Amino acid sequence: MKLLLGIALLLLAAQLSESACFFQPQNTNATRESQEPNVCIDETDGSVHELGESWNSTNCVLCTCGNDGYGCCERAHRPLMYPEDCVAVFDLEDCVYRVHLKGDPSIECYSPGGVGK
């Protein structure tokens, strides 16, 4: 029951922040190969996780293992509003979007009305 509540809260938080979420059904063939029925196998990197466990996947998503598979939500929130002369670029190493002036990544953009240094 706590697991279902945790997943529901995770999905609700993601909806409020406009992050993308998805559910990955358990791969029954992979489960049989691992000889562990109560685990989730992350299809992005093959890592094995116990029922109820949460982890940060290699593709910048937060996942939680459930009975029938695992649910994941993006950790990074894509900025929706920034000046037209700026661009949002995803930083896979830090799992964040960086908004900077087009053509000059050293100048960060802070708001729709201005550019900061």
Biopython code that builds the backbone (N, CA, C, O; Angstrom):
import numpy as np
from Bio.PDB.StructureBuilder import StructureBuilder

atoms = [
    (1, "MET", "N", (0.821, -1.188, 0.000)),
    (1, "MET", "CA", (0.000, 0.000, 0.000)),
    (1, "MET", "C", (0.871, 1.260, 0.000)),
    (1, "MET", "O", (0.570, 2.225, -0.703)),
    (2, "LYS", "N", (1.951, 1.251, 0.790)),
    (2, "LYS", "CA", (2.850, 2.406, 0.816)),
    (2, "LYS", "C", (3.475, 2.634, -0.551)),
    (2, "LYS", "O", (3.674, 3.777, -0.964)),
    (3, "LEU", "N", (3.788, 1.546, -1.258)),
    (3, "LEU", "CA", (4.380, 1.650, -2.580)),
    (3, "LEU", "C", (3.431, 2.342, -3.548)),
    (3, "LEU", "O", (3.848, 3.218, -4.305)),
    (4, "LEU", "N", (2.152, 1.955, -3.531)),
    (4, "LEU", "CA", (1.165, 2.579, -4.410)),
    (4, "LEU", "C", (0.994, 4.055, -4.093)),
    (4, "LEU", "O", (0.869, 4.878, -5.000)),
    (5, "LEU", "N", (0.989, 4.388, -2.818)),
    (5, "LEU", "CA", (0.877, 5.777, -2.410)),
    (5, "LEU", "C", (2.100, 6.561, -2.881)),
    (5, "LEU", "O", (1.972, 7.685, -3.367)),
    (6, "GLY", "N", (3.274, 5.971, -2.739)),
    (6, "GLY", "CA", (4.507, 6.624, -3.188)),
    (6, "GLY", "C", (4.501, 6.887, -4.683)),
    (6, "GLY", "O", (4.894, 7.964, -5.130)),
    (7, "ILE", "N", (4.059, 5.913, -5.452)),
    (7, "ILE", "CA", (4.003, 6.078, -6.910)),
    (7, "ILE", "C", (2.974, 7.140, -7.274)),
    (7, "ILE", "O", (3.214, 7.960, -8.160)),
    (8, "ALA", "N", (1.827, 7.131, -6.596)),
    (8, "ALA", "CA", (0.792, 8.128, -6.871)),
    (8, "ALA", "C", (1.295, 9.536, -6.572)),
    (8, "ALA", "O", (1.050, 10.460, -7.348)),
    (9, "LEU", "N", (1.994, 9.704, -5.457)),
    (9, "LEU", "CA", (2.542, 11.021, -5.121)),
    (9, "LEU", "C", (3.614, 11.448, -6.115)),
    (9, "LEU", "O", (3.686, 12.619, -6.487)),
    (10, "LEU", "N", (4.441, 10.510, -6.544)),
    (10, "LEU", "CA", (5.476, 10.804, -7.537)),
    (10, "LEU", "C", (4.846, 11.269, -8.841)),
    (10, "LEU", "O", (5.303, 12.244, -9.438)),
    (11, "LEU", "N", (3.805, 10.584, -9.286)),
    (11, "LEU", "CA", (3.133, 10.963, -10.526)),
    (11, "LEU", "C", (2.395, 12.290, -10.389)),
    (11, "LEU", "O", (2.378, 13.083, -11.331)),
    (12, "LEU", "N", (1.783, 12.545, -9.229)),
    (12, "LEU", "CA", (1.103, 13.810, -8.995)),
    (12, "LEU", "C", (2.089, 14.966, -9.013)),
    (12, "LEU", "O", (1.824, 15.998, -9.629)),
    (13, "ALA", "N", (3.216, 14.806, -8.348)),
    (13, "ALA", "CA", (4.236, 15.858, -8.342)),
    (13, "ALA", "C", (4.731, 16.130, -9.752)),
    (13, "ALA", "O", (4.978, 17.279, -10.118)),
    (14, "ALA", "N", (4.875, 15.090, -10.530)),
    (14, "ALA", "CA", (5.342, 15.263, -11.905)),
    (14, "ALA", "C", (4.310, 16.017, -12.737)),
    (14, "ALA", "O", (4.681, 16.831, -13.583)),
    (15, "GLN", "N", (3.020, 15.762, -12.513)),
    (15, "GLN", "CA", (1.987, 16.471, -13.257)),
    (15, "GLN", "C", (2.013, 17.953, -12.938)),
    (15, "GLN", "O", (1.852, 18.774, -13.841)),
    (16, "LEU", "N", (2.210, 18.320, -11.687)),
    (16, "LEU", "CA", (2.227, 19.720, -11.298)),
    (16, "LEU", "C", (3.424, 20.454, -11.885)),
    (16, "LEU", "O", (3.356, 21.659, -12.125)),
    (17, "SER", "N", (4.504, 19.746, -12.116)),
    (17, "SER", "CA", (5.697, 20.385, -12.643)),
    (17, "SER", "C", (5.867, 20.163, -14.135)),
    (17, "SER", "O", (6.865, 20.599, -14.708)),
    (18, "GLU", "N", (4.924, 19.501, -14.774)),
    (18, "GLU", "CA", (4.923, 19.236, -16.200)),
    (18, "GLU", "C", (6.089, 18.368, -16.656)),
    (18, "GLU", "O", (6.563, 18.511, -17.783)),
    (19, "SER", "N", (6.544, 17.492, -15.812)),
    (19, "SER", "CA", (7.565, 16.523, -16.204)),
    (19, "SER", "C", (6.894, 15.325, -16.855)),
    (19, "SER", "O", (5.727, 15.035, -16.594)),
    (20, "ALA", "N", (7.625, 14.649, -17.684)),
    (20, "ALA", "CA", (7.089, 13.464, -18.347)),
    (20, "ALA", "C", (7.316, 12.237, -17.473)),
    (20, "ALA", "O", (8.375, 12.087, -16.864)),
    (21, "CYS", "N", (6.320, 11.366, -17.417)),
    (21, "CYS", "CA", (6.414, 10.123, -16.663)),
    (21, "CYS", "C", (6.004, 8.971, -17.566)),
    (21, "CYS", "O", (5.289, 9.160, -18.549)),
    (22, "PHE", "N", (6.464, 7.782, -17.221)),
    (22, "PHE", "CA", (6.072, 6.600, -17.977)),
    (22, "PHE", "C", (6.112, 5.391, -17.061)),
    (22, "PHE", "O", (6.733, 5.417, -15.998)),
    (23, "PHE", "N", (5.434, 4.323, -17.495)),
    (23, "PHE", "CA", (5.445, 3.062, -16.769)),
    (23, "PHE", "C", (6.036, 1.998, -17.683)),
    (23, "PHE", "O", (5.647, 1.886, -18.846)),
    (24, "GLN", "N", (6.970, 1.223, -17.160)),
    (24, "GLN", "CA", (7.589, 0.140, -17.917)),
    (24, "GLN", "C", (7.119, -1.191, -17.320)),
    (24, "GLN", "O", (7.540, -1.549, -16.221)),
    (25, "PRO", "N", (6.252, -1.931, -18.025)),
    (25, "PRO", "CA", (5.818, -3.235, -17.501)),
    (25, "PRO", "C", (7.018, -4.159, -17.314)),
    (25, "PRO", "O", (8.009, -4.073, -18.039)),
    (26, "GLN", "N", (6.905, -5.036, -16.333)),
    (26, "GLN", "CA", (8.003, -5.965, -16.047)),
    (26, "GLN", "C", (8.218, -6.916, -17.220)),
    (26, "GLN", "O", (7.265, -7.504, -17.732)),
    (27, "ASN", "N", (9.442, -7.059, -17.632)),
    (27, "ASN", "CA", (9.819, -8.000, -18.686)),
    (27, "ASN", "C", (9.897, -9.378, -18.050)),
    (27, "ASN", "O", (10.853, -9.675, -17.333)),
    (28, "THR", "N", (8.903, -10.225, -18.302)),
    (28, "THR", "CA", (8.850, -11.529, -17.628)),
    (28, "THR", "C", (10.008, -12.428, -18.036)),
    (28, "THR", "O", (10.456, -13.236, -17.223)),
    (29, "ASN", "N", (10.504, -12.321, -19.252)),
    (29, "ASN", "CA", (11.662, -13.126, -19.660)),
    (29, "ASN", "C", (12.903, -12.738, -18.866)),
    (29, "ASN", "O", (13.649, -13.609, -18.419)),
    (30, "ALA", "N", (13.128, -11.447, -18.686)),
    (30, "ALA", "CA", (14.286, -10.987, -17.918)),
    (30, "ALA", "C", (14.158, -11.402, -16.456)),
    (30, "ALA", "O", (15.149, -11.760, -15.819)),
    (31, "THR", "N", (12.926, -11.351, -15.922)),
    (31, "THR", "CA", (12.711, -11.755, -14.527)),
    (31, "THR", "C", (13.036, -13.233, -14.348)),
    (31, "THR", "O", (13.672, -13.616, -13.366)),
    (32, "ARG", "N", (12.598, -14.070, -15.303)),
    (32, "ARG", "CA", (12.900, -15.505, -15.199)),
    (32, "ARG", "C", (14.401, -15.751, -15.272)),
    (32, "ARG", "O", (14.921, -16.601, -14.549)),
    (33, "GLU", "N", (15.102, -15.022, -16.132)),
    (33, "GLU", "CA", (16.553, -15.197, -16.265)),
    (33, "GLU", "C", (17.280, -14.816, -14.989)),
    (33, "GLU", "O", (18.275, -15.446, -14.627)),
    (34, "SER", "N", (16.782, -13.771, -14.292)),
    (34, "SER", "CA", (17.457, -13.327, -13.073)),
    (34, "SER", "C", (17.108, -14.203, -11.880)),
    (34, "SER", "O", (17.748, -14.101, -10.834)),
    (35, "GLN", "N", (16.097, -15.068, -12.018)),
    (35, "GLN", "CA", (15.640, -15.969, -10.954)),
    (35, "GLN", "C", (15.112, -15.198, -9.750)),
    (35, "GLN", "O", (15.033, -15.755, -8.654)),
    (36, "GLU", "N", (14.748, -13.928, -9.929)),
    (36, "GLU", "CA", (14.215, -13.123, -8.841)),
    (36, "GLU", "C", (12.895, -12.513, -9.293)),
    (36, "GLU", "O", (12.898, -11.549, -10.059)),
    (37, "PRO", "N", (11.746, -13.060, -8.829)),
    (37, "PRO", "CA", (10.450, -12.567, -9.294)),
    (37, "PRO", "C", (10.075, -11.191, -8.754)),
    (37, "PRO", "O", (9.262, -10.503, -9.370)),
    (38, "ASN", "N", (10.634, -10.771, -7.634)),
    (38, "ASN", "CA", (10.249, -9.499, -7.022)),
    (38, "ASN", "C", (11.279, -8.412, -7.248)),
    (38, "ASN", "O", (11.640, -7.688, -6.320)),
    (39, "VAL", "N", (11.751, -8.296, -8.477)),
    (39, "VAL", "CA", (12.700, -7.249, -8.818)),
    (39, "VAL", "C", (12.257, -6.553, -10.098)),
    (39, "VAL", "O", (11.424, -7.064, -10.847)),
    (40, "CYS", "N", (12.826, -5.388, -10.331)),
    (40, "CYS", "CA", (12.640, -4.665, -11.582)),
    (40, "CYS", "C", (14.005, -4.540, -12.233)),
    (40, "CYS", "O", (14.999, -4.252, -11.568)),
    (41, "ILE", "N", (14.043, -4.755, -13.520)),
    (41, "ILE", "CA", (15.292, -4.634, -14.261)),
    (41, "ILE", "C", (15.178, -3.410, -15.156)),
    (41, "ILE", "O", (14.368, -3.376, -16.082)),
    (42, "ASP", "N", (15.996, -2.408, -14.869)),
    (42, "ASP", "CA", (15.997, -1.161, -15.636)),
    (42, "ASP", "C", (16.488, -1.463, -17.045)),
    (42, "ASP", "O", (17.625, -1.896, -17.236)),
    (43, "GLU", "N", (15.626, -1.232, -18.029)),
    (43, "GLU", "CA", (15.967, -1.583, -19.406)),
    (43, "GLU", "C", (17.011, -0.659, -20.021)),
    (43, "GLU", "O", (17.577, -0.984, -21.064)),
    (44, "THR", "N", (17.278, 0.492, -19.392)),
    (44, "THR", "CA", (18.292, 1.390, -19.953)),
    (44, "THR", "C", (19.715, 0.930, -19.647)),
    (44, "THR", "O", (20.624, 1.136, -20.450)),
    (45, "ASP", "N", (19.904, 0.306, -18.480)),
    (45, "ASP", "CA", (21.269, -0.098, -18.117)),
    (45, "ASP", "C", (21.372, -1.515, -17.549)),
    (45, "ASP", "O", (22.465, -1.961, -17.203)),
    (46, "GLY", "N", (20.243, -2.228, -17.450)),
    (46, "GLY", "CA", (20.257, -3.602, -16.960)),
    (46, "GLY", "C", (20.377, -3.747, -15.451)),
    (46, "GLY", "O", (20.488, -4.866, -14.949)),
    (47, "SER", "N", (20.356, -2.635, -14.716)),
    (47, "SER", "CA", (20.482, -2.716, -13.258)),
    (47, "SER", "C", (19.235, -3.357, -12.647)),
    (47, "SER", "O", (18.127, -3.199, -13.161)),
    (48, "VAL", "N", (19.430, -4.080, -11.546)),
    (48, "VAL", "CA", (18.353, -4.815, -10.878)),
    (48, "VAL", "C", (17.981, -4.079, -9.589)),
    (48, "VAL", "O", (18.855, -3.673, -8.823)),
    (49, "HIS", "N", (16.665, -3.911, -9.355)),
    (49, "HIS", "CA", (16.185, -3.165, -8.192)),
    (49, "HIS", "C", (15.086, -3.945, -7.490)),
    (49, "HIS", "O", (14.231, -4.556, -8.130)),
    (50, "GLU", "N", (15.124, -3.912, -6.169)),
    (50, "GLU", "CA", (14.162, -4.616, -5.326)),
    (50, "GLU", "C", (12.794, -3.943, -5.358)),
    (50, "GLU", "O", (12.692, -2.746, -5.626)),
    (51, "LEU", "N", (11.758, -4.704, -5.087)),
    (51, "LEU", "CA", (10.395, -4.205, -4.995)),
    (51, "LEU", "C", (10.343, -3.062, -3.981)),
    (51, "LEU", "O", (10.807, -3.217, -2.851)),
    (52, "GLY", "N", (9.788, -1.927, -4.373)),
    (52, "GLY", "CA", (9.681, -0.765, -3.493)),
    (52, "GLY", "C", (10.874, 0.179, -3.564)),
    (52, "GLY", "O", (10.817, 1.286, -3.028)),
    (53, "GLU", "N", (11.944, -0.238, -4.213)),
    (53, "GLU", "CA", (13.155, 0.581, -4.306)),
    (53, "GLU", "C", (12.985, 1.689, -5.345)),
    (53, "GLU", "O", (12.348, 1.491, -6.379)),
    (54, "SER", "N", (13.561, 2.855, -5.055)),
    (54, "SER", "CA", (13.626, 3.961, -6.008)),
    (54, "SER", "C", (15.074, 4.191, -6.384)),
    (54, "SER", "O", (15.973, 3.994, -5.566)),
    (55, "TRP", "N", (15.304, 4.611, -7.630)),
    (55, "TRP", "CA", (16.675, 4.860, -8.088)),
    (55, "TRP", "C", (16.683, 5.917, -9.180)),
    (55, "TRP", "O", (15.679, 6.158, -9.851)),
    (56, "ASN", "N", (17.840, 6.536, -9.337)),
    (56, "ASN", "CA", (18.053, 7.483, -10.423)),
    (56, "ASN", "C", (18.654, 6.711, -11.585)),
    (56, "ASN", "O", (19.761, 6.182, -11.482)),
    (57, "SER", "N", (17.929, 6.648, -12.681)),
    (57, "SER", "CA", (18.376, 5.912, -13.853)),
    (57, "SER", "C", (19.440, 6.714, -14.598)),
    (57, "SER", "O", (19.582, 7.921, -14.407)),
    (58, "THR", "N", (20.180, 6.011, -15.447)),
    (58, "THR", "CA", (21.268, 6.653, -16.186)),
    (58, "THR", "C", (20.765, 7.683, -17.181)),
    (58, "THR", "O", (21.554, 8.504, -17.647)),
    (59, "ASN", "N", (19.479, 7.674, -17.528)),
    (59, "ASN", "CA", (18.955, 8.639, -18.481)),
    (59, "ASN", "C", (18.200, 9.785, -17.783)),
    (59, "ASN", "O", (17.269, 10.357, -18.350)),
    (60, "CYS", "N", (18.607, 10.108, -16.557)),
    (60, "CYS", "CA", (18.094, 11.260, -15.802)),
    (60, "CYS", "C", (16.614, 11.158, -15.454)),
    (60, "CYS", "O", (15.893, 12.152, -15.532)),
    (61, "VAL", "N", (16.158, 9.984, -15.077)),
    (61, "VAL", "CA", (14.797, 9.815, -14.593)),
    (61, "VAL", "C", (14.845, 9.137, -13.227)),
    (61, "VAL", "O", (15.759, 8.364, -12.939)),
    (62, "LEU", "N", (13.853, 9.433, -12.390)),
    (62, "LEU", "CA", (13.701, 8.808, -11.081)),
    (62, "LEU", "C", (12.678, 7.705, -11.227)),
    (62, "LEU", "O", (11.553, 7.953, -11.662)),
    (63, "CYS", "N", (13.055, 6.487, -10.869)),
    (63, "CYS", "CA", (12.188, 5.318, -11.053)),
    (63, "CYS", "C", (11.867, 4.670, -9.716)),
    (63, "CYS", "O", (12.634, 4.781, -8.759)),
    (64, "THR", "N", (10.716, 3.986, -9.660)),
    (64, "THR", "CA", (10.310, 3.226, -8.483)),
    (64, "THR", "C", (9.800, 1.867, -8.941)),
    (64, "THR", "O", (8.981, 1.776, -9.856)),
    (65, "CYS", "N", (10.296, 0.803, -8.291)),
    (65, "CYS", "CA", (9.946, -0.567, -8.638)),
    (65, "CYS", "C", (8.630, -0.967, -7.976)),
    (65, "CYS", "O", (8.461, -0.802, -6.768)),
    (66, "GLY", "N", (7.692, -1.497, -8.778)),
    (66, "GLY", "CA", (6.410, -1.975, -8.282)),
    (66, "GLY", "C", (6.196, -3.428, -8.665)),
    (66, "GLY", "O", (7.064, -4.040, -9.288)),
    (67, "ASN", "N", (5.061, -3.979, -8.305)),
    (67, "ASN", "CA", (4.768, -5.394, -8.557)),
    (67, "ASN", "C", (4.760, -5.766, -10.030)),
    (67, "ASN", "O", (5.225, -6.845, -10.397)),
    (68, "ASP", "N", (4.241, -4.889, -10.877)),
    (68, "ASP", "CA", (4.068, -5.211, -12.289)),
    (68, "ASP", "C", (5.081, -4.539, -13.205)),
    (68, "ASP", "O", (4.977, -4.652, -14.426)),
    (69, "GLY", "N", (6.053, -3.847, -12.639)),
    (69, "GLY", "CA", (7.043, -3.134, -13.436)),
    (69, "GLY", "C", (7.535, -1.937, -12.653)),
    (69, "GLY", "O", (7.494, -1.930, -11.422)),
    (70, "TYR", "N", (8.002, -0.924, -13.365)),
    (70, "TYR", "CA", (8.487, 0.258, -12.678)),
    (70, "TYR", "C", (7.999, 1.528, -13.368)),
    (70, "TYR", "O", (7.839, 1.576, -14.587)),
    (71, "GLY", "N", (7.768, 2.555, -12.548)),
    (71, "GLY", "CA", (7.344, 3.854, -13.045)),
    (71, "GLY", "C", (8.485, 4.837, -12.914)),
    (71, "GLY", "O", (9.235, 4.805, -11.939)),
    (72, "CYS", "N", (8.617, 5.717, -13.903)),
    (72, "CYS", "CA", (9.703, 6.700, -13.904)),
    (72, "CYS", "C", (9.167, 8.070, -14.285)),
    (72, "CYS", "O", (8.214, 8.190, -15.056)),
    (73, "CYS", "N", (9.793, 9.098, -13.732)),
    (73, "CYS", "CA", (9.493, 10.482, -14.089)),
    (73, "CYS", "C", (10.803, 11.220, -14.314)),
    (73, "CYS", "O", (11.797, 10.982, -13.629)),
    (74, "GLU", "N", (10.780, 12.124, -15.294)),
    (74, "GLU", "CA", (11.967, 12.923, -15.566)),
    (74, "GLU", "C", (12.334, 13.733, -14.333)),
    (74, "GLU", "O", (11.462, 14.250, -13.635)),
    (75, "ARG", "N", (13.634, 13.841, -14.071)),
    (75, "ARG", "CA", (14.104, 14.654, -12.951)),
    (75, "ARG", "C", (14.278, 16.106, -13.360)),
    (75, "ARG", "O", (14.175, 17.000, -12.520)),
    (76, "ALA", "N", (14.541, 16.352, -14.631)),
    (76, "ALA", "CA", (14.776, 17.713, -15.115)),
    (76, "ALA", "C", (13.473, 18.310, -15.632)),
    (76, "ALA", "O", (12.684, 17.631, -16.289)),
    (77, "HIS", "N", (13.262, 19.555, -15.335)),
    (77, "HIS", "CA", (12.060, 20.254, -15.780)),
    (77, "HIS", "C", (12.457, 21.190, -16.920)),
    (77, "HIS", "O", (13.275, 22.093, -16.745)),
    (78, "ARG", "N", (11.868, 20.959, -18.074)),
    (78, "ARG", "CA", (12.191, 21.779, -19.241)),
    (78, "ARG", "C", (11.592, 23.169, -19.060)),
    (78, "ARG", "O", (10.394, 23.308, -18.810)),
    (79, "PRO", "N", (12.424, 24.191, -19.186)),
    (79, "PRO", "CA", (11.896, 25.551, -19.067)),
    (79, "PRO", "C", (10.936, 25.850, -20.211)),
    (79, "PRO", "O", (11.201, 25.503, -21.362)),
    (80, "LEU", "N", (9.828, 26.491, -19.890)),
    (80, "LEU", "CA", (8.822, 26.786, -20.897)),
    (80, "LEU", "C", (8.925, 28.213, -21.430)),
    (80, "LEU", "O", (8.569, 28.477, -22.578)),
    (81, "MET", "N", (9.409, 29.122, -20.602)),
    (81, "MET", "CA", (9.482, 30.520, -21.016)),
    (81, "MET", "C", (10.898, 31.050, -20.843)),
    (81, "MET", "O", (11.473, 31.003, -19.755)),
    (82, "TYR", "N", (11.442, 31.552, -21.937)),
    (82, "TYR", "CA", (12.740, 32.224, -21.918)),
    (82, "TYR", "C", (12.812, 33.098, -23.165)),
    (82, "TYR", "O", (12.049, 32.886, -24.107)),
    (83, "PRO", "N", (13.704, 34.066, -23.189)),
    (83, "PRO", "CA", (13.773, 34.995, -24.323)),
    (83, "PRO", "C", (14.005, 34.273, -25.651)),
    (83, "PRO", "O", (14.631, 33.215, -25.698)),
    (84, "GLU", "N", (13.489, 34.867, -26.721)),
    (84, "GLU", "CA", (13.629, 34.266, -28.047)),
    (84, "GLU", "C", (15.080, 34.141, -28.494)),
    (84, "GLU", "O", (15.410, 33.281, -29.311)),
    (85, "ASP", "N", (15.942, 34.993, -27.963)),
    (85, "ASP", "CA", (17.350, 34.937, -28.379)),
    (85, "ASP", "C", (18.156, 33.958, -27.521)),
    (85, "ASP", "O", (19.387, 33.965, -27.539)),
    (86, "CYS", "N", (17.438, 33.115, -26.768)),
    (86, "CYS", "CA", (18.083, 32.107, -25.921)),
    (86, "CYS", "C", (17.622, 30.710, -26.332)),
    (86, "CYS", "O", (16.649, 30.550, -27.071)),
    (87, "VAL", "N", (18.336, 29.713, -25.841)),
    (87, "VAL", "CA", (18.028, 28.325, -26.159)),
    (87, "VAL", "C", (18.189, 27.486, -24.889)),
    (87, "VAL", "O", (19.072, 27.750, -24.073)),
    (88, "ALA", "N", (17.322, 26.466, -24.725)),
    (88, "ALA", "CA", (17.420, 25.532, -23.592)),
    (88, "ALA", "C", (18.143, 24.283, -24.080)),
    (88, "ALA", "O", (17.734, 23.660, -25.059)),
    (89, "VAL", "N", (19.221, 23.925, -23.387)),
    (89, "VAL", "CA", (20.031, 22.763, -23.758)),
    (89, "VAL", "C", (20.090, 21.824, -22.561)),
    (89, "VAL", "O", (20.349, 22.256, -21.437)),
    (90, "PHE", "N", (19.849, 20.537, -22.806)),
    (90, "PHE", "CA", (19.865, 19.567, -21.717)),
    (90, "PHE", "C", (21.293, 19.137, -21.406)),
    (90, "PHE", "O", (22.043, 18.744, -22.299)),
    (91, "ASP", "N", (21.660, 19.217, -20.120)),
    (91, "ASP", "CA", (22.976, 18.797, -19.639)),
    (91, "ASP", "C", (22.814, 17.402, -19.029)),
    (91, "ASP", "O", (22.358, 17.262, -17.894)),
    (92, "LEU", "N", (23.189, 16.379, -19.790)),
    (92, "LEU", "CA", (22.997, 14.985, -19.366)),
    (92, "LEU", "C", (23.836, 14.646, -18.134)),
    (92, "LEU", "O", (23.436, 13.799, -17.335)),
    (93, "GLU", "N", (24.976, 15.283, -17.969)),
    (93, "GLU", "CA", (25.835, 15.002, -16.818)),
    (93, "GLU", "C", (25.201, 15.452, -15.501)),
    (93, "GLU", "O", (25.277, 14.737, -14.502)),
    (94, "ASP", "N", (24.568, 16.648, -15.495)),
    (94, "ASP", "CA", (23.952, 17.184, -14.280)),
    (94, "ASP", "C", (22.435, 17.000, -14.251)),
    (94, "ASP", "O", (21.796, 17.324, -13.250)),
    (95, "CYS", "N", (21.847, 16.481, -15.345)),
    (95, "CYS", "CA", (20.405, 16.246, -15.446)),
    (95, "CYS", "C", (19.592, 17.527, -15.248)),
    (95, "CYS", "O", (18.594, 17.531, -14.527)),
    (96, "VAL", "N", (20.022, 18.602, -15.886)),
    (96, "VAL", "CA", (19.304, 19.877, -15.831)),
    (96, "VAL", "C", (19.304, 20.517, -17.214)),
    (96, "VAL", "O", (20.145, 20.209, -18.059)),
    (97, "TYR", "N", (18.350, 21.407, -17.424)),
    (97, "TYR", "CA", (18.357, 22.226, -18.627)),
    (97, "TYR", "C", (19.103, 23.508, -18.327)),
    (97, "TYR", "O", (18.899, 24.119, -17.278)),
    (98, "ARG", "N", (19.951, 23.912, -19.225)),
    (98, "ARG", "CA", (20.678, 25.176, -19.118)),
    (98, "ARG", "C", (20.145, 26.082, -20.231)),
    (98, "ARG", "O", (20.095, 25.693, -21.398)),
    (99, "VAL", "N", (19.751, 27.290, -19.846)),
    (99, "VAL", "CA", (19.240, 28.251, -20.823)),
    (99, "VAL", "C", (20.301, 29.318, -21.007)),
    (99, "VAL", "O", (20.696, 29.995, -20.058)),
    (100, "HIS", "N", (20.758, 29.459, -22.247)),
    (100, "HIS", "CA", (21.804, 30.437, -22.525)),
    (100, "HIS", "C", (21.531, 31.149, -23.847)),
    (100, "HIS", "O", (20.696, 30.727, -24.647)),
    (101, "LEU", "N", (22.253, 32.227, -24.043)),
    (101, "LEU", "CA", (22.135, 33.011, -25.259)),
    (101, "LEU", "C", (22.531, 32.153, -26.451)),
    (101, "LEU", "O", (23.547, 31.459, -26.411)),
    (102, "LYS", "N", (21.725, 32.200, -27.520)),
    (102, "LYS", "CA", (22.066, 31.444, -28.732)),
    (102, "LYS", "C", (23.429, 31.916, -29.220)),
    (102, "LYS", "O", (23.671, 33.116, -29.345)),
    (103, "GLY", "N", (24.300, 30.983, -29.490)),
    (103, "GLY", "CA", (25.614, 31.311, -30.011)),
    (103, "GLY", "C", (26.649, 31.645, -28.948)),
    (103, "GLY", "O", (27.830, 31.786, -29.269)),
    (104, "ASP", "N", (26.230, 31.778, -27.664)),
    (104, "ASP", "CA", (27.198, 32.069, -26.595)),
    (104, "ASP", "C", (26.770, 31.383, -25.299)),
    (104, "ASP", "O", (26.085, 31.987, -24.474)),
    (105, "PRO", "N", (27.172, 30.121, -25.116)),
    (105, "PRO", "CA", (26.779, 29.369, -23.916)),
    (105, "PRO", "C", (27.286, 29.967, -22.600)),
    (105, "PRO", "O", (26.838, 29.560, -21.528)),
    (106, "SER", "N", (28.212, 30.922, -22.669)),
    (106, "SER", "CA", (28.733, 31.511, -21.435)),
    (106, "SER", "C", (27.780, 32.551, -20.844)),
    (106, "SER", "O", (27.967, 32.969, -19.701)),
    (107, "ILE", "N", (26.760, 32.976, -21.600)),
    (107, "ILE", "CA", (25.802, 33.964, -21.106)),
    (107, "ILE", "C", (24.472, 33.271, -20.839)),
    (107, "ILE", "O", (23.769, 32.858, -21.761)),
    (108, "GLU", "N", (24.143, 33.154, -19.541)),
    (108, "GLU", "CA", (22.901, 32.488, -19.147)),
    (108, "GLU", "C", (21.717, 33.427, -19.276)),
    (108, "GLU", "O", (21.848, 34.634, -19.072)),
    (109, "CYS", "N", (20.560, 32.872, -19.615)),
    (109, "CYS", "CA", (19.311, 33.623, -19.690)),
    (109, "CYS", "C", (18.491, 33.298, -18.446)),
    (109, "CYS", "O", (18.358, 32.132, -18.074)),
    (110, "TYR", "N", (17.944, 34.323, -17.809)),
    (110, "TYR", "CA", (17.221, 34.105, -16.567)),
    (110, "TYR", "C", (15.720, 34.248, -16.668)),
    (110, "TYR", "O", (14.998, 33.536, -15.969)),
    (111, "SER", "N", (15.219, 35.136, -17.508)),
    (111, "SER", "CA", (13.775, 35.368, -17.560)),
    (111, "SER", "C", (13.385, 35.814, -18.960)),
    (111, "SER", "O", (14.243, 36.173, -19.766)),
    (112, "PRO", "N", (12.077, 35.791, -19.250)),
    (112, "PRO", "CA", (11.638, 36.215, -20.570)),
    (112, "PRO", "C", (12.017, 37.653, -20.893)),
    (112, "PRO", "O", (12.078, 38.022, -22.066)),
    (113, "GLY", "N", (12.272, 38.470, -19.882)),
    (113, "GLY", "CA", (12.565, 39.876, -20.135)),
    (113, "GLY", "C", (14.032, 40.239, -20.177)),
    (113, "GLY", "O", (14.363, 41.372, -20.525)),
    (114, "GLY", "N", (14.927, 39.323, -19.837)),
    (114, "GLY", "CA", (16.307, 39.747, -19.790)),
    (114, "GLY", "C", (17.304, 38.629, -19.822)),
    (114, "GLY", "O", (16.970, 37.461, -19.621)),
    (115, "VAL", "N", (18.533, 39.003, -20.077)),
    (115, "VAL", "CA", (19.647, 38.069, -20.131)),
    (115, "VAL", "C", (20.591, 38.440, -19.009)),
    (115, "VAL", "O", (20.887, 39.617, -18.805)),
    (116, "GLY", "N", (21.070, 37.433, -18.274)),
    (116, "GLY", "CA", (22.005, 37.686, -17.190)),
    (116, "GLY", "C", (23.393, 37.227, -17.552)),
    (116, "GLY", "O", (23.577, 36.475, -18.509)),
    (117, "LYS", "N", (24.367, 37.673, -16.795)),
    (117, "LYS", "CA", (25.755, 37.253, -17.025)),
    (117, "LYS", "C", (26.241, 36.415, -15.878)),
    (117, "LYS", "O", (27.387, 35.965, -15.884)),
]
sb = StructureBuilder()
sb.init_structure("model")
sb.init_model(0)
sb.init_chain("A")
sb.init_seg("    ")
for serial, (resi, resn, name, xyz) in enumerate(atoms, 1):
    if name == "N":
        sb.init_residue(resn, " ", resi, " ")
    sb.init_atom(name, np.array(xyz, "f"), 0.0, 1.0, " ", f" {name:<3s}", serial, name[0])
structure = sb.get_structure()
